[in-house]
């Protein structure tokens, strides 16, 4: 490699480039990893190849190498893979021993690139046990039986007394679902080394999968006692306690999983669920950490929004609800809560936006109509507010009746509807009602004047179907609402055949009236 550091080299070149540089065989893609592929002739040649008779003198014991492998695995799960690779690459550069070269290769987080580096070591030193054992472990993860078994055979031939061969053999068969062979392999490994945490966990998981492990919890606990960073044991215990609803133990177990593997999103969500309403701030923190790893789904986001509400964090609740409207676009509930928050703040634009969003999903929603009526009333659009309150009342919001009555009273709408034997009669009575509200409004706006016109559409039976204010140069909402309500309530005469059913009435203020039929 010249002056290029091993760690930087492994991070900067692709797995394909490593294959070429190492002189390895082609690969086939397996998910997001790769597995070696050899021709029948190549496989046969390798199977017949003699194992080299000599090796450099060992510089590390098997126990030291195992501990280094555990350290690498723990640091990779903790999000420190790059630092671990640098450290072991530096050790290799400083010592140039076979063991440090192996550990530098084992620290490569990408299994395809790691396999390439291990393969090169096995090619250079065919009798080096650890290269074959680690390649077999990679095959176990890839679920490649034939080559896993071949590498285990090489490893056993290199060091028949090393029980780690059987631990890896157990991993291979467990990943392949061959649980009987897995159990037997782990038992052999533990027979030689009763405190091998990898074998302890593997045996517990394999026996539990077959339903034949009465000491499952104890085995996992022992493995964690022997190796506190044993991730598989920590995860299995957390899941066990969760399934058994042992909340306190589950919480502690999931906290340990999250500490060992900060990138484990399931642990964050489990902690959020376990914290729940009893510890909303802890639950919020866990959900927020999970969201950094992957956006929450609609159920998770909905729960988070409720937690924000529980602790009174309205700004965060709004953001969560807005995300929820995108995750669950047909759900009215987040829009309704947003409208409620906007009403509490008194933000008319937000109230209008959120309530119109509700109506887009639920066209007859009484609460949304009432919310829009409130907006219209606060903006001084009293006639629009009255129409919206009527829609809210029709939708089942009985409280809207009080709002209708209040506005009508403030606009001096007669309690008893006007009536007339002719259109002119109704017109004059409407004018009288308009004069009353006009005189009242003069007390607050002495210069008030202008005209107001309404377009009326009647049924042949004399019922106002629609009343639209088409002109209001007074710009006074009380006058506008009075005229619209009076004309809408009026008992009009039945129309004769020659009568028009649509006409416009214009009123001048101060009152000089003229018909506009």
Residue, then its C-alpha position, 0 to 999 in steps of 0.5 A: x500500500x506504500x504510504x497509504x494507511x490501512x484504515x483510510x485505504x479500506x474506507x476509501x476504496x470500494x469492495x469491488x476495488x478491494x477484490x481486484x487488489x486482493x486478487x479475489x474471485x468475483x462476487x454475487x450481490x446478497x442484499x446489501x452485502x456480497x458473498x464470494x462465488x467460485x467456479x467448481x474448478x477453483x473450489x476443488x483446487x482450494x479444497x485440495x490445497x495443502x495447509x502451509x506448515x509454518x506460521x509466524x510465532x503468535x503474538x496474542x493468545x486466543x483469549x486476547x483475540x476474542x476480547x479484541x473481536x468483542x471490542x470491535x463489535x461493541x464499538x461498531x454497534x456504538x457508532x464508533x466503527x470508523x474510530x475502531x478501524x483507525x485504532x486497529x489499523x494503527x496497531x497493525x502499522x505499528x506492529x506488523x504482526x499477523x494478529x494485528x493485521x487480522x484484527x484490522x481486517x475484522x474491524x472493517x464494518x462492511x462485511x464484503x470488504x472485510x471478507x476480501x481482507x480476510x481472504x487475502x490473509x488466508x491466501x498469504x497464511x493458509x494455516x492462520x486459524x482466525x482468518x478462516x474462523x472469521x470468514x466462517x462467521x461472515x458466511x453465517x451472517x450471509x447464510x451460505x452453508x457450503x462455504x461456511x462449512x469449508x472455512x470451519x473445516x480449514x479452521x479446525x485443521x489449523x487449530x483443533x483445540x480451539x472451541x471457537x470453531x464450534x461457537x461459529x459452527x453453532x452461529x452458522x446453523x442457527x442462522x440457517x435454521x438448523x437448530x439441532x446442529x446449532x444446539x449440539x455445536x454450542x454445547x461442544x463449545x461450552x463443554x470446552x469453555x463453560x464461560x464463552x458468552x457467544x456460545x451461551x447466548x447462541x445456545x439460549x437463542x437456539x433452544x428457545x427457538x425450539x421451545x426447549x430452554x427452561x433456563x433461557x433468562x438465566x443463560x442470557x443473564x449469565x452471558x451478560x455477566x460474563x460479557x457486559x457488551x453481549x448485545x444479542x443477550x441484552x436484546x433478547x432479555x429486553x424482548x423477553x421482559x417486554x413480552x412478560x409485561x415486566x415493565x421495570x425490568x424491561x425498561x432497564x433492559x431496553x436502556x442497556x440495549x440503547x446504550x450498547x446500540x444507540x442506533x437501535x430504533x426499536x429500543x427507543x420506541x420501546x422506552x417511549x412506550x414504557x415511559x408513557x403517560x407516567x413519564x411523558x418527558x422521558x417518552x418524548x425524549x425517546x420518541x425524538x431520538x427514534x425520529x432522528x433515526x427514521x421518521x415516526x409512523x402515524x401512530x407514533x407521531x399521534x402518540x408524540x403529539x398527545x405527549x406534547x399536549x400533556x406537558x404543555x409544549x404547544x409549539x412542538x405539539x403543532x409541529x407534530x400535528x402538522x407532520x401527522x396531517x401528512x402521515x394520515x391525510x384522511x384523519x380529521x383529528x389532527x386538523x381539529x386539534x390544530x384549529x383548537x390551538x389556533x382558537x386559543x391563540x386567537x390566530x384568525x388566519x390559522x383558524x380559517x386554514x385549519x377549519x377549511x381543511x376539516x371541511x375538505x375532509x368532512x364537508x358537514x362538520x359542525x365544529x368546523x362551521x362554527x370555527x369559521x363562523x367565529x372567524x367571520x364574526x371577529x372580522x366583522x362579517x356578521x352576515x357570513x357568520x350568521x350563515x355559518x352558525x346556521x350550518x353549524x346548527x344544522x350539523x348538530x351543534x345546538x350551541x350555535x343557536x345562542x350565537x345566532x340569537x346574539x348576533x341577530x339581537x345586536x343587529x335589531x332583527x325583529x323577533x317576529x318575521x315581517x310579512x306582506x300581501x305584496x312585494x312592495x309591502x314587504x319592501x317597506x317593512x324591511x325598510x322600517x327595520x333597516x331604519x331602526x338599526x341605522x338610527x342605532x348605528x348613528x350613535x357610534x358612527x354619526x357620519x354613517x350613510x350610503x346604500x345597501x342592496x340585496x338580491x333576493x331569489x324567491x320560491x313560487x310559494x313566497x319563501x326566500x331561497x337566497x338573499x345576497x348582499x350585492x352592495x353596501x357602501x355604508x360598510x357597516x356589518x350590522x346594517x348588512x346583517x339586519x337587511x339580509x336576515x329580515x329579507x330571509x325571514x320574511x313571509x313573502x306573498x306567493x308569486x303570480x305567474x307574471x312575477x319575477x322570482x329574482x329581483x334586487x332591492x336597494x335602500x338608501x341611508x339616510x332613508x330615501x328608498x326606491x324600488x329596484x325590481 
